[in-house]
Amino acid sequence: MKEEKKVNKTKLWVGIFLSVLLLVIILFFSGYRVVNGFKVGKVGQLTMIIPHSETLIFIDESKKIITKEENQTLTISLSPKKHSVIISDEGYYPWKKDFVVESSGEVNLSPIFVSQNPSGNIVTKNDPEYYKIKSEINNNLPPIKEKPKNSKDGSMKLWLKNNTIMVQVGEKVIDVLKPIEDVKNLEFYKDGADAVVFSAGNGVYVVEIDKDGSQNFMPIYKGQNPRFTKDNPDYIYILDSETLMQVIM
């Protein structure tokens, strides 16, 4: 009788274990994960569009993805918790962002690609456009709140206030950055609305608008006292002392 009770008890525990295991498997394949101890949440998604092929993407410094084509859309399933992504592309500054995925949440990130060694050409005084470009640079003052610059898609406004770079998105106003040195020129970076390019002191820089989860900051040019103008999303004209150059971004 005792042996029979012992066998029945064993069967009971085995049954409970198998039931729990089956439940865990079902929850796992349904997209649920255990996070923060015993809290259960459903996996979310990270979406990014990567413009270059052969770009390395590291998720949480371990999972590695390599893009296979240009303008590839990546959709990555992630547990509901804090994550980090690092993007590495040869010839460009690395880009890093910390972010939180909520249960069943969706996160869309827009990585910024800034060349570590921008190419360019010197524009000589023999060029028929030299004096016109130089005049445009000298007259290119930072925008003010009353007359801001608009992003190409019209979703953002950009201006300078008390040497602080300001961006408005809808009703939200973001103080992006206040450089130590005076800002001389200020534009949206390339054709997007994710970063701005500005000149201050002896350099020209790109800074990310989004300050959440680490704000990326990259130099484009270092010289003496550069100023610039931008009338094309692919390049800027920089005037440093008497040297005028076209710099590809």
Secondary structure, DSSP 8 states (H G I E B T S, - for coil): -HHHHHHHHHHHHHHHHHHHHHHHHHHHHTTEEEETTTEEEE-EEEEEEE-STT-EEEETTTEEEE--STTEEEEEEE-SSEEEEEEE-TTB--EEEEEE--TT-EEEE-----BSS--EEEE-TTSTTHHHHHHHHHT----BTTB-EE-TTSSEEEEEETTEEEEEETTEEEEEE--SS-EEEEEESTT-SSEEEEEETTEEEEEES--TT---EEEEEESSS-EEEEEETTEEEEEETTEEEEEE-
